[in-house]
Amino acid sequence: MKIYGVIILATLISVALMMHGQEAAPPSVDLYEGQEQPEATVTPSPLPNGPELPEISQLDQTFSKPKSLGKDADALRINLEWRQLRNRVVNDPEVQTAKAYAQAARTDLEKRNRLRAYYDIYYERMSALATTPEIKLALKDLKASHQGSLAQPRVRPSPTPEGATPTPTPSATPAPKKPQHKHKKKK
């Protein structure tokens, strides 16, 4: 038991000595106190040792561009930005007025024309608030898809421009009926 006590005491003493053995000198110590100082001579400034570093503006441009995390992640990011823009624009008084005007149309043709005007206003507002070229391109595609769904070429085909081939329309004659088979009774 005495041996363990001596070992523990020796360990504590050695740890205490090690902790106080390397204390730093105070910053006011002058290491060259007793030596003569050479006369002041002009020495050229040393050349930089490291590589030339870019300007802060270049670093900002490099690091401010979001890195692509993949096709799916980019699509989700664009969808998120589009939803945020949609939420900001939907409460705009002019957009609400255009939507109400389109919903109040009496005929289908009138409604489609009013919806085209509504989509013009709606996507114009969102494009003005968009910050990145990717979202502006996505807005342009969304506007084209919304306005493309309003076209009904089979209901009222628009005249084809010269040189263009007309789209084929289905025939109005119904398909012939198949003759019905008579059921025979088994005996």
N, C-alpha and C positions, 0 to 999 in steps of 0.2 A: 504494500500500500504506500509506503514511503517512496518507493521508486517512481510510482506514477505521479505523485505530487511533485517530485523533483523534475521529472520530465515536463510536466505542464508548466511549472514555474520557469524553466529554462526556455521553453517555447514562447511564453508571454514576454519575457525579457528580450529575446532576440527580435520578435516582431516589433516591440516598442522602439528598439534601437534602429531598426530598418526604416521605420516611419519618420523618424526625426533626422536621419542621416543625410537626406538629400533635399533640404529646404533651399528654396531659391534665394539668391541675393536680392536685396532691395534694388529697385530700378535706379536709385540715385548714386550707385557705386560707380566711380570713375576708374576704369582699369588702366588708363594711361597717365595716372597722376604724377608719378615721379619721372617720367620721360619727357625729353624735349620734343616739342611739336615742330614739324618741318614748316618752312615758310609756305604761305598760301600760293599755290601755283594753279594755274588754270589747266584743268585736265578735260579732254573732250568727253562728252557723255558717251557711255557705252552703247553699242548698237544693240538693237533688240535681238534676243536669242531665239525666240519662238517664231512660229509662223505668223503671217499677217492675218489679223482677225477681221471679219466683216463688220460693217457698220451696224448699229442697233436697228436702223430701219430695215436693213436686209434680213436681220434675224427675226424681226417682227413679221415680215412677209413670209418667211420660211415656216415659222411655227404657227402662224394664224390660219394656214390652210389646213382644213380637216383632212386627215388621212382616210383613205377608203378602206372600209372594213369588209368589203365584199358587196356583191350585187344586191343581196337581200337586205343587208344593213343600210345601204344607200337608199333603197326603195322605202324602207321603213322611216328613215330620216326625212325623206322628201314628203312622205305621207303625213308625218307629224307636223312638219312646217306648213303643209297645205291645210291641215285641220286648224292650226293656230290662226292662219290667215282667214280661213272661213269664219271662225268664231269672231274675229275682229270686224269683218266686213258685213256680216249678216245683220248687225244692228244699225248700219248706215241708213239714214232716212231715205236717201234716193234709191238705194237697193230695195228697201222694203216697199216703197211706192211702186217701183217697176214690177216687183213680184205680185203685189196685190192687183195691179192693172192687168197683168197677164192672166191671173186666176179668174178675173171677172169677164173674160172674153166669152162671147156667145157661141161662136162656131169654132170648129177644130182648126180651120185655116187661120182664123184671126188669132187664136191662142198660140199657134206655132209661130206666127210672125211676132207677137208680143214677147214670147219666150226668147226668141232670138235677140230682141232688143234688151231684155233682162240679162241674158248671159253676157252680152257686150258690156253692160254697165258693171255687172258682178265681177267678171274677170279683169276688167280694166282697173277696178279698185284694188283687187288682190295683187295684180301685177305692179301697181304703184307702191304697194307696201312690201313686196318681195325684195330680199336682200341679195340672194345669190342667183347666178345665171341658171343653175340647175333647176331651181324652183320656178323660175320664169318660163323655162322650156317645158316643164311639167304642166304649168298652168295653161300654156298655149295648147298642149295636147289635150288636156281635159276640156278646154273650151271647144276644140274641134270635135271631140267625141260627143259632148252635150248638144252642140248645134247639129252634128251629123245625125243624131237620133231624131231630130225634128223633121228631117227630110222624108217625104213619102212619095217616091217616084212612081209607085204603082197606082196611087190614088189619083194624082194629077201630075202626069209626067211633064216635065219642063221641056221646052223645045231644045233639040240637040243643036249644038253649034255646027257650023259647016265643017265638013271633014271628019267629024266624030261619028263613030258607029253607035247606033241606038242600042239600048239595052233590050234584050229579048223579053217579051212578056208572055206569060202562059196563055194557052188557048182557052177559049171560053166554053168549048164543047166538053161535056162530061164523058168519062170513060164508059165504054159499053158494059152492061151488066152481065155477069156470068149466069148461065142457066142453072136453075136449081135442080139437084138430083132428087128423084123420087125415092122414097124409102120403101124398100120391099119388106114384107113381113115374112118371117121364117115360120115354117110349119112345124 
